[in-house]
Amino acid sequence: MDLSETIRSLVDRGALFVCCHSAGKDSQAQLVVLRSIVPDDQILVLHADLGDVEWEGTLEHARRDAGNLPFRVCKSERKTFLSMVEKRGMFPDPERRQCTSDLKRGPMEKAIRHFLKEPGNERFLERKLIVNCMGMRAEESPGRKKLAPFKFNEKNSVAGREWYDWLPIHDMKLEQVWQTIREAGRDVHWAYRRGMSRLSCAFCIMASQPDLRTAAVHNPELFNRYVELERKQGRSMLMPKKGVPQFLEEVVGMNVDEVREAMQRRDTDKAYHVRIESEDDTFYIDALDPSCAHELFHMHLGEASRESILSGAPGYLFEDGEVQAYLTKEEMVSLLAGTMSQDDVDRIEVAKGPLFTASDLRREMLPYSMPPAPSMKEAEPYHMHCAA
């Protein structure tokens, strides 16, 4: 099958292309691809709202990314993720993912049918031709690699409807996803700049240890709810490993009390900055302690080559937007963590120009090689109290 010809034919026939948008990077890249092929007036952006198990701002980010396209939100009217887990007495697993079928796929299919009946959509109702687009990529897992990039959906092709499922970015690599988003001038959800590799439920049953750790330190109350469910049911959220249960607190490397203590330190201005250097001279900073990891900085320093503009000590090239200045590692930590004196900040800006601590240049560096949030134990040797 020549897929490009097939898609062009569906466009020419006036099909409704539905972009299922989670607010994640793959959804964003998918929408960019769709808009390059399909006229805007044939695209519907649809978001399945998962409520309090999502990252903060997920719905709003999906809505912003949709721009001026029709945007609809759907959610299960009968259950939430946590109520489903409580009722079943166990979490979903890779073989039985009720979270996908009951909270995403089912509500989305219903929302598409309702959209066809909305006033002004008579042409779509008459044609009854739907292409449901999902941002799943072959690179993500062996299961997704086996998925057909395009197929006729027999289950939903009823009542005169002709329904297809299409994976527009199925063959796209991770680097291409980020490049597509960047070239389109789109911003990403803030969770990626905190170290997340994917955006779904904050605590996904398919998530990696680094993602779960980062999610825990940024969602302490939700982390507590999941831990309490595990304790109540005596079952771990994650699948056992070699027959041994993997409970969240063990995987994350922090218990509920440690996360709460870290958040309290932040809220009372008694937090820490974590400075870690790797063997290959990569230098990255987690602003504050593990409760607030990943505050927008990652660079390769190389060798100290010139004097610091502030102290005269051996410095490294610091780049921030159009600003280039030599600073010591300690001065970089102080500047990026917000503890540098205003006099020193003024000295840099007078000599070099305005600083942008969340510049586009720095955002381009992220999150391709962002390290996971450190555990309390890992971070301990690097703690520096955030006194100026």
C-alpha positions as CSV (number, residue, x, y, z in Angstrom):
1,M,0.0,0.0,0.0
2,D,1.3,3.5,-0.9
3,L,0.3,5.2,2.3
4,S,0.9,8.7,1.0
5,E,-1.5,8.1,-1.8
6,T,-4.0,6.6,0.6
7,I,-3.9,9.6,2.9
8,R,-4.1,12.0,0.0
9,S,-7.2,10.2,-1.2
10,L,-8.8,10.5,2.3
11,V,-8.0,14.2,2.4
12,D,-9.6,14.7,-1.0
13,R,-12.7,12.8,0.1
14,G,-13.1,15.2,3.0
15,A,-12.3,12.9,5.9
16,L,-12.2,14.2,9.4
17,F,-8.7,13.6,10.9
18,V,-8.8,13.4,14.7
19,C,-5.5,14.1,16.5
20,C,-5.5,12.4,19.8
21,H,-3.4,14.8,21.9
22,S,-2.1,13.9,25.4
23,A,0.0,17.1,25.6
24,G,3.1,15.0,25.2
25,K,6.0,15.4,22.7
26,D,4.7,12.7,20.4
27,S,1.3,14.2,20.2
28,Q,2.9,17.6,19.4
29,A,5.1,16.2,16.7
30,Q,2.1,14.3,15.3
31,L,0.0,17.5,15.1
32,V,2.8,19.3,13.2
33,V,2.9,16.4,10.7
34,L,-0.9,16.4,10.3
35,R,-1.1,20.1,9.7
36,S,1.5,19.8,6.9
37,I,-0.7,17.3,5.1
38,V,-4.3,17.9,6.1
39,P,-6.2,21.2,5.8
40,D,-7.0,22.8,9.2
41,D,-10.7,22.6,8.6
42,Q,-10.5,18.8,8.5
43,I,-8.6,18.4,11.8
44,L,-10.1,17.9,15.3
45,V,-7.8,17.9,18.3
46,L,-9.1,15.6,21.1
47,H,-7.7,15.3,24.6
48,A,-8.7,12.6,27.1
49,D,-8.7,14.3,30.6
50,L,-7.3,11.9,33.2
51,G,-8.0,14.3,36.1
52,D,-5.8,14.4,39.2
53,V,-3.3,11.7,38.0
54,E,-2.0,14.0,35.2
55,W,0.8,16.5,35.4
56,E,-0.4,20.0,36.3
57,G,-1.2,22.0,33.2
58,T,-1.6,19.1,30.9
59,L,-5.0,20.1,29.6
60,E,-4.0,23.7,29.2
61,H,-0.8,22.7,27.3
62,A,-2.8,20.5,24.9
63,R,-5.3,23.3,24.3
64,R,-2.5,25.9,23.6
65,D,-0.8,23.5,21.2
66,A,-4.0,23.1,19.2
67,G,-4.0,26.8,18.5
68,N,-7.0,27.8,16.4
69,L,-8.0,24.2,15.6
70,P,-11.3,22.7,17.0
71,F,-10.4,21.3,20.4
72,R,-12.6,19.0,22.5
73,V,-12.0,17.4,25.9
74,C,-13.5,14.0,26.9
75,K,-13.3,11.9,30.1
76,S,-14.9,8.9,31.6
77,E,-18.2,9.7,33.2
78,R,-18.1,6.6,35.5
79,K,-14.6,6.3,36.9
80,T,-11.2,7.8,37.5
81,F,-7.9,6.0,37.5
82,L,-7.6,5.8,41.2
83,S,-11.3,4.8,41.8
84,M,-10.8,2.1,39.1
85,V,-7.7,0.8,41.0
86,E,-9.5,0.8,44.3
87,K,-12.5,-1.1,42.9
88,R,-10.4,-3.7,41.2
89,G,-8.0,-4.1,44.1
90,M,-5.0,-3.9,41.8
91,F,-3.3,-1.6,39.3
92,P,-3.5,-2.2,35.6
93,D,-0.6,-4.2,34.0
94,P,0.9,-4.3,30.5
95,E,-1.5,-7.1,29.5
96,R,-4.7,-5.6,31.1
97,R,-4.5,-1.8,30.5
98,Q,-8.0,-0.7,31.5
99,C,-6.6,2.8,32.0
100,T,-6.1,3.0,28.2
101,S,-9.4,1.3,27.2
102,D,-11.7,2.8,29.8
103,L,-10.2,6.3,30.4
104,K,-8.8,7.1,26.9
105,R,-9.9,5.0,24.0
106,G,-13.6,4.6,25.0
107,P,-14.3,8.3,25.9
108,M,-12.4,9.4,22.8
109,E,-14.4,7.3,20.4
110,K,-17.6,8.5,22.0
111,A,-16.4,12.1,21.7
112,I,-15.7,11.7,18.0
113,R,-19.3,10.5,17.4
114,H,-20.7,13.4,19.3
115,F,-18.5,15.9,17.3
116,L,-20.0,14.6,14.1
117,K,-23.5,15.6,15.3
118,E,-22.5,19.1,16.4
119,P,-24.1,22.0,14.5
120,G,-21.8,23.1,11.7
121,N,-20.3,19.6,11.2
122,E,-22.9,18.4,8.8
123,R,-20.4,17.7,6.0
124,F,-18.5,15.2,8.3
125,L,-21.7,13.6,9.5
126,E,-22.8,13.1,5.8
127,R,-19.4,11.7,4.7
128,K,-19.0,9.5,7.9
129,L,-15.3,9.2,7.0
130,I,-13.0,9.3,10.0
131,V,-9.2,8.9,10.4
132,N,-8.3,8.5,14.1
133,C,-4.6,9.6,14.5
134,M,-2.4,8.5,17.4
135,G,1.2,9.4,18.2
136,M,2.6,5.9,18.9
137,R,6.1,5.3,17.7
138,A,7.8,2.0,16.8
139,E,10.9,3.0,18.7
140,E,9.0,3.2,22.1
141,S,8.5,-0.6,22.7
142,P,8.5,-4.0,20.9
143,G,4.7,-4.0,21.2
144,R,4.3,-0.6,19.5
145,K,6.9,-1.7,16.8
146,K,4.4,-4.4,15.8
147,L,1.5,-2.0,15.3
148,A,0.2,-1.4,11.9
149,P,0.8,2.2,10.9
150,F,-2.6,2.3,9.1
151,K,-5.6,0.0,9.3
152,F,-9.3,-0.2,8.8
153,N,-11.1,-0.1,12.2
154,E,-13.9,-2.7,11.8
155,K,-15.3,-2.1,15.3
156,N,-16.1,1.6,14.7
157,S,-17.0,1.2,11.0
158,V,-20.7,0.8,11.8
159,A,-23.9,2.8,11.0
160,G,-22.5,3.7,7.6
161,R,-19.2,5.0,9.0
162,E,-15.8,4.4,7.4
163,W,-13.2,4.6,10.2
164,Y,-9.4,4.2,9.9
165,D,-6.6,4.3,12.5
166,W,-3.4,6.0,11.5
167,L,-0.1,6.4,13.3
168,P,1.5,9.4,11.4
169,I,4.8,9.3,13.3
170,H,5.2,5.6,13.8
171,D,8.6,5.5,12.1
172,M,9.9,8.7,13.7
173,K,13.0,8.6,16.0
174,L,13.2,10.5,19.2
175,E,15.6,13.0,17.8
176,Q,13.3,13.7,14.9
177,V,10.4,14.3,17.4
178,W,12.3,17.0,19.2
179,Q,13.5,18.5,15.9
180,T,10.0,18.6,14.5
181,I,8.7,20.4,17.6
182,R,11.6,22.8,17.7
183,E,11.4,23.7,14.0
184,A,7.7,24.3,14.3
185,G,8.4,26.8,17.1
186,R,6.3,24.9,19.7
187,D,7.1,24.8,23.4
188,V,6.9,21.5,25.4
189,H,5.2,20.7,28.6
190,W,7.2,21.9,31.7
191,A,7.6,18.3,33.0
192,Y,10.1,17.5,30.2
193,R,12.3,20.2,31.5
194,R,12.2,18.6,34.9
195,G,13.7,15.4,33.4
196,M,10.6,13.4,32.3
197,S,11.2,11.3,29.1
198,R,7.4,11.0,28.5
199,L,4.2,12.6,29.5
200,S,1.2,10.5,30.5
201,C,-0.1,9.8,33.9
202,A,2.5,11.3,36.4
203,F,2.9,7.7,37.7
204,C,2.5,5.4,34.7
205,I,2.7,1.6,35.1
206,M,5.1,1.7,32.1
207,A,7.3,4.4,33.4
208,S,11.1,4.1,34.0
209,Q,12.7,4.5,37.4
210,P,14.1,8.0,36.5
211,D,10.6,9.1,35.4
212,L,9.0,7.8,38.5
213,R,11.6,9.5,40.7
214,T,11.2,12.8,39.0
215,A,7.4,12.5,39.2
216,A,7.6,11.8,42.9
217,V,9.6,14.8,43.8
218,H,7.3,17.1,41.8
219,N,4.0,15.5,42.8
220,P,4.5,14.6,46.5
221,E,0.8,14.4,47.5
222,L,-0.1,12.2,44.5
223,F,3.0,10.1,45.3
224,N,1.6,9.6,48.7
225,R,-1.8,8.5,47.4
226,Y,-0.2,5.9,45.2
227,V,1.9,4.6,48.0
228,E,-1.1,4.4,50.3
229,L,-2.9,2.4,47.6
230,E,0.0,0.0,47.4
231,R,0.1,-0.5,51.1
232,K,-3.7,-1.0,51.3
233,Q,-3.8,-3.6,48.6
234,G,-0.5,-5.2,49.3
235,R,0.3,-5.0,45.6
236,S,2.9,-2.9,43.8
237,M,1.9,-0.6,41.0
238,L,4.8,-1.9,38.9
239,M,5.1,-5.5,37.7
240,P,7.2,-7.8,39.9
241,K,10.9,-8.1,38.8
242,K,12.1,-11.8,39.0
243,G,9.1,-12.5,41.2
244,V,9.9,-9.7,43.6
245,P,7.4,-6.8,44.0
246,Q,8.6,-3.4,43.0
247,F,7.0,-0.9,45.4
248,L,7.1,2.8,44.5
249,E,9.1,4.0,47.6
250,E,11.8,1.4,46.8
251,V,12.0,2.2,43.1
252,V,12.0,6.0,43.7
253,G,14.6,5.7,46.5
254,M,12.7,8.1,48.7
255,N,9.8,7.4,51.1
256,V,6.8,9.7,51.5
257,D,8.2,11.4,54.6
258,E,11.5,12.2,52.8
259,V,9.7,13.8,49.9
260,R,7.6,15.9,52.2
261,E,10.6,17.0,54.2
262,A,12.3,18.1,51.0
263,M,9.3,20.1,49.8
264,Q,9.1,21.7,53.2
265,R,12.7,22.8,53.0
266,R,11.9,24.4,49.6
267,D,8.8,26.2,50.9
268,T,10.7,27.6,53.9
269,D,13.7,28.7,51.8
270,K,15.9,26.1,53.5
271,A,16.4,24.0,50.4
272,Y,19.7,23.0,48.8
273,H,21.3,23.3,45.5
274,V,22.7,20.0,44.0
275,R,25.9,20.2,42.0
276,I,27.1,17.1,40.2
277,E,30.0,16.6,37.8
278,S,30.4,13.5,35.6
279,E,33.6,12.0,34.4
280,D,33.3,13.3,30.9
281,D,33.3,16.9,32.1
282,T,29.5,17.2,31.6
283,F,28.3,19.6,34.3
284,Y,24.7,19.9,35.2
285,I,22.8,21.6,38.0
286,D,19.6,20.6,39.8
287,A,18.3,23.8,41.3
288,L,17.3,23.1,44.9
289,D,17.4,19.6,46.3
290,P,15.8,16.5,44.7
291,S,12.3,17.9,45.4
292,C,12.9,20.4,42.6
293,A,15.3,18.8,40.3
294,H,15.9,20.0,36.7
295,E,15.7,23.7,36.6
296,L,16.9,24.4,33.1
297,F,20.6,24.0,32.7
298,H,22.9,21.4,31.1
299,M,26.1,22.1,29.3
300,H,29.6,20.8,28.5
301,L,32.3,22.8,30.1
302,G,35.6,21.4,28.8
303,E,38.7,23.0,30.2
304,A,38.9,26.3,32.1
305,S,40.5,28.7,29.6
306,R,40.0,32.3,30.6
307,E,39.6,34.4,33.7
308,S,36.1,34.8,35.2
309,I,34.6,38.2,34.5
310,L,33.7,38.4,38.2
311,S,36.6,37.0,40.2
312,G,39.5,36.6,37.8
313,A,39.7,32.9,38.7
314,P,40.0,30.3,35.9
315,G,36.6,30.3,34.2
316,Y,34.5,28.4,31.7
317,L,32.5,29.8,28.8
318,F,28.9,30.4,29.9
319,E,26.3,31.0,27.1
320,D,22.9,32.4,27.7
321,G,21.1,33.5,24.6
322,E,23.3,36.2,23.0
323,V,25.4,36.5,26.2
324,Q,28.8,34.8,26.4
325,A,30.8,35.3,29.6
326,Y,33.5,33.3,31.5
327,L,32.5,32.3,35.0
328,T,33.8,29.7,37.5
329,K,31.6,26.6,38.1
330,E,30.6,28.0,41.5
331,E,29.5,31.3,39.9
332,M,27.4,29.5,37.4
333,V,25.7,27.6,40.1
334,S,25.0,30.8,42.0
335,L,23.7,32.6,38.9
336,L,21.4,29.8,37.7
337,A,20.1,28.9,41.2
338,G,19.2,32.5,41.8
339,T,21.6,33.1,44.8
340,M,24.1,35.4,43.1
341,S,24.1,38.9,44.5
342,Q,22.4,41.5,42.4
343,D,25.6,43.5,42.1
344,D,27.3,40.6,40.4
345,V,24.4,40.0,38.1
346,D,24.5,43.7,37.2
347,R,28.2,43.5,36.4
348,I,27.6,40.6,34.0
349,E,24.7,42.4,32.3
350,V,26.5,45.7,32.0
351,A,29.5,44.0,30.4
352,K,27.7,41.4,28.2
353,G,24.0,42.2,27.9
354,P,20.7,40.9,29.4
355,L,20.7,37.4,30.8
356,F,17.8,35.0,30.0
357,T,17.9,32.1,32.5
358,A,15.3,30.2,30.5
359,S,16.6,31.1,27.0
360,D,15.7,29.3,23.8
361,L,19.3,28.1,23.5
362,R,19.1,26.3,26.8
363,R,15.8,24.8,26.1
364,E,17.3,23.4,22.9
365,M,19.7,21.5,25.1
366,L,16.9,19.8,27.0
367,P,15.7,17.2,27.5
368,Y,17.8,15.1,25.2
369,S,20.3,14.1,27.9
370,M,18.7,15.2,31.1
371,P,19.7,13.1,34.0
372,P,17.1,11.7,36.4
373,A,16.4,13.5,39.7
374,P,18.8,12.2,42.3
375,S,17.6,10.3,45.3
376,M,18.3,11.8,48.7
377,K,21.2,9.4,49.2
378,E,22.8,10.2,45.9
379,A,22.4,14.0,46.3
380,E,23.7,14.1,49.9
381,P,27.5,14.5,49.0
382,Y,26.7,17.4,46.7
383,H,24.4,19.5,49.0
384,M,25.2,23.2,49.2
385,H,22.9,25.3,51.3
386,C,21.4,28.0,49.2
387,A,22.6,31.0,51.2
388,A,23.8,33.7,48.8
